[in-house]
């Protein structure tokens, strides 16, 4: 963690992005600017059935861009889905990719791109900086406020054979442009809105306490925490409230810029293991693990966690317990009151989950050193 007076070297990577109502309708213009004539349009069945999806397709048509649809993406994108998408990309002779959806279609699209340019299986890119050749032009249009795949250097893919999630981290995964339009968010069901919002909070908190944080990522992380805590309840209660939706979208953007450059920590490492094993919503798993990880990490970064508590309006001078209670109360107020046991985890699963989590690259930037036994205890605390 760097303070404001620390002058250690850091880098900051971000894509070009356009934000505001109607931004998604610029897809055709930007595809044409990239000089492509045919794109793979990656989505999922739910997205493809939404009325605003037709506006995106029409934008491509009006710009003279032909497109091949690919909507065979699960909530947690499988490696086989990425490989199938890459086959279609090649067979359809596409020159670029437009991803429309939440984190799953966008991560799948990122995977399709690097598979196509490197001619390797998607699972071979696991880890940090394992992508040699960048993918083709990628336009991301997020339709949720959570994953921030539209601005990040990350892609999370399910290894469905091993029942685990792999993290691919590379500058090659940063989209060429992202079109951030709050209008599609108004069709999100409450459960998805909540889970995505808790993903935002987890991203921002982990980036802020990361040992790779910087003054720049700190600005984005603090803003994300403030925005999501203030706007998420309104977005859940009033789905058509465009101001609340825009605020959650901005929270996701800020959190994405923070964690893409500062990386993450134990919440995501443990969530990847648990979510991959049980095929659970990523945001939900983060929500169920967040307070237990905060309690474990607190002593390693008390000033940082106290600042998070201040932003979240936890009781002043309450320390660890006040922040943990505030996080628990926040998720409970949004309808997430359970435990990982309620989500389907068995106590007998914990040793295997811990063995998977200890190898996750997100642990490299956790503020506190963590052992296999520590991970088991965190799962137990969240059980």
URQUITA-V340503 format. One record per residue. N is the residue number from 1. RES is the residue in one letter. PSI is psi in whole degrees, 0 to 359 (999 if undefined). Layout:
<<N | RES | PSI> <N | RES | PSI>>
//
This chain:
<<1 | X | 132> <2 | X | 137> <3 | X | 175> <4 | X | 333> <5 | X | 2> <6 | X | 129> <7 | X | 23> <8 | X | 152> <9 | X | 136> <10 | X | 154> <11 | X | 160> <12 | X | 123> <13 | X | 133> <14 | X | 147> <15 | X | 170> <16 | X | 140> <17 | X | 148> <18 | X | 131> <19 | X | 149> <20 | X | 166> <21 | X | 128> <22 | X | 1> <23 | X | 327> <24 | X | 337> <25 | X | 3> <26 | X | 5> <27 | X | 315> <28 | X | 317> <29 | X | 314> <30 | X | 325> <31 | X | 318> <32 | X | 321> <33 | X | 330> <34 | X | 354> <35 | X | 17> <36 | X | 154> <37 | X | 340> <38 | X | 135> <39 | X | 155> <40 | X | 123> <41 | X | 102> <42 | X | 129> <43 | X | 203> <44 | X | 169> <45 | X | 323> <46 | X | 315> <47 | X | 315> <48 | X | 342> <49 | X | 357> <50 | X | 144> <51 | X | 324> <52 | X | 344> <53 | X | 325> <54 | X | 327> <55 | X | 324> <56 | X | 316> <57 | X | 319> <58 | X | 324> <59 | X | 317> <60 | X | 315> <61 | X | 314> <62 | X | 335> <63 | X | 2> <64 | X | 23> <65 | X | 116> <66 | X | 158> <67 | X | 148> <68 | X | 125> <69 | X | 144> <70 | X | 107> <71 | X | 16> <72 | X | 59> <73 | X | 128> <74 | X | 171> <75 | X | 320> <76 | X | 102> <77 | X | 129> <78 | X | 154> <79 | X | 323> <80 | X | 327> <81 | X | 321> <82 | X | 314> <83 | X | 323> <84 | X | 318> <85 | X | 321> <86 | X | 323> <87 | X | 316> <88 | X | 320> <89 | X | 313> <90 | X | 315> <91 | X | 326> <92 | X | 1> <93 | X | 50> <94 | X | 156> <95 | X | 0> <96 | X | 175> <97 | X | 136> <98 | X | 120> <99 | X | 126> <100 | X | 118> <101 | X | 197> <102 | X | 202> <103 | X | 329> <104 | X | 305> <105 | X | 323> <106 | X | 318> <107 | X | 320> <108 | X | 317> <109 | X | 319> <110 | X | 316> <111 | X | 317> <112 | X | 318> <113 | X | 312> <114 | X | 332> <115 | X | 317> <116 | X | 321> <117 | X | 336> <118 | X | 348> <119 | X | 48> <120 | X | 161> <121 | X | 143> <122 | X | 327> <123 | X | 343> <124 | X | 350> <125 | X | 5> <126 | X | 138> <127 | X | 200> <128 | X | 128> <129 | X | 46> <130 | X | 6> <131 | X | 116> <132 | X | 311> <133 | X | 133> <134 | X | 158> <135 | X | 181> <136 | X | 171> <137 | X | 134> <138 | X | 123> <139 | X | 124> <140 | X | 134> <141 | X | 95> <142 | X | 139> <143 | X | 9> <144 | X | 166> <145 | X | 87> <146 | X | 295> <147 | X | 326> <148 | X | 23> <149 | X | 340> <150 | X | 346> <151 | X | 0> <152 | X | 166> <153 | X | 15> <154 | X | 151> <155 | X | 134> <156 | X | 121> <157 | X | 140> <158 | X | 125> <159 | X | 97> <160 | X | 341> <161 | X | 313> <162 | X | 354> <163 | X | 54> <164 | X | 158> <165 | X | 139> <166 | X | 146> <167 | X | 127> <168 | X | 123> <169 | X | 116> <170 | X | 144> <171 | X | 335> <172 | X | 345> <173 | X | 355> <174 | X | 124> <175 | X | 156> <176 | X | 325> <177 | X | 147> <178 | X | 137> <179 | X | 107> <180 | X | 103> <181 | X | 120> <182 | X | 343> <183 | X | 315> <184 | X | 335> <185 | X | 338> <186 | X | 348> <187 | X | 2> <188 | X | 136> <189 | X | 156> <190 | X | 318> <191 | X | 318> <192 | X | 319> <193 | X | 314> <194 | X | 310> <195 | X | 319> <196 | X | 320> <197 | X | 322> <198 | X | 332> <199 | X | 317> <200 | X | 311> <201 | X | 318> <202 | X | 316> <203 | X | 311> <204 | X | 316> <205 | X | 314> <206 | X | 322> <207 | X | 323> <208 | X | 327> <209 | X | 1> <210 | X | 146> <211 | X | 2> <212 | X | 15> <213 | X | 166> <214 | X | 169> <215 | X | 329> <216 | X | 313> <217 | X | 328> <218 | X | 318> <219 | X | 313> <220 | X | 321> <221 | X | 314> <222 | X | 318> <223 | X | 320> <224 | X | 315> <225 | X | 312> <226 | X | 312> <227 | X | 315> <228 | X | 324> <229 | X | 323> <230 | X | 330> <231 | X | 336> <232 | X | 315> <233 | X | 320> <234 | X | 323> <235 | X | 328> <236 | X | 316> <237 | X | 327> <238 | X | 80> <239 | X | 331> <240 | X | 2> <241 | X | 99> <242 | X | 330> <243 | X | 317> <244 | X | 319> <245 | X | 318> <246 | X | 320> <247 | X | 320> <248 | X | 324> <249 | X | 318> <250 | X | 323> <251 | X | 316> <252 | X | 318> <253 | X | 309> <254 | X | 317> <255 | X | 321> <256 | X | 316> <257 | X | 327> <258 | X | 304> <259 | X | 333> <260 | X | 332> <261 | X | 332> <262 | X | 347> <263 | X | 195> <264 | X | 213> <265 | X | 210> <266 | X | 329> <267 | X | 310> <268 | X | 325> <269 | X | 314> <270 | X | 326> <271 | X | 322> <272 | X | 317> <273 | X | 311> <274 | X | 314> <275 | X | 323> <276 | X | 324> <277 | X | 318> <278 | X | 359> <279 | X | 54> <280 | X | 161> <281 | X | 129> <282 | X | 316> <283 | X | 321> <284 | X | 314> <285 | X | 318> <286 | X | 315> <287 | X | 321> <288 | X | 339> <289 | X | 340> <290 | X | 309> <291 | X | 327> <292 | X | 322> <293 | X | 319> <294 | X | 316> <295 | X | 321> <296 | X | 317> <297 | X | 341> <298 | X | 315> <299 | X | 338> <300 | X | 341> <301 | X | 57> <302 | X | 321> <303 | X | 320> <304 | X | 313> <305 | X | 326> <306 | X | 325> <307 | X | 321> <308 | X | 316> <309 | X | 319> <310 | X | 316> <311 | X | 322> <312 | X | 0> <313 | X | 41> <314 | X | 157> <315 | X | 133> <316 | X | 142> <317 | X | 19> <318 | X | 346> <319 | X | 212> <320 | X | 311> <321 | X | 324> <322 | X | 318> <323 | X | 315> <324 | X | 317> <325 | X | 322> <326 | X | 318> <327 | X | 316> <328 | X | 317> <329 | X | 323> <330 | X | 311> <331 | X | 323> <332 | X | 322> <333 | X | 340> <334 | X | 3> <335 | X | 7> <336 | X | 93> <337 | X | 2> <338 | X | 196> <339 | X | 176> <340 | X | 336> <341 | X | 319> <342 | X | 333> <343 | X | 356> <344 | X | 0> <345 | X | 136> <346 | X | 147> <347 | X | 328> <348 | X | 345> <349 | X | 340> <350 | X | 315> <351 | X | 318> <352 | X | 319> <353 | X | 319> <354 | X | 321> <355 | X | 326> <356 | X | 316> <357 | X | 326> <358 | X | 339> <359 | X | 0> <360 | X | 133> <361 | X | 341> <362 | X | 337> <363 | X | 341> <364 | X | 334> <365 | X | 12> <366 | X | 140> <367 | X | 344> <368 | X | 136> <369 | X | 144> <370 | X | 137> <371 | X | 171> <372 | X | 319> <373 | X | 322> <374 | X | 316> <375 | X | 317> <376 | X | 319> <377 | X | 326> <378 | X | 316> <379 | X | 318> <380 | X | 319> <381 | X | 331> <382 | X | 0> <383 | X | 999>>
//
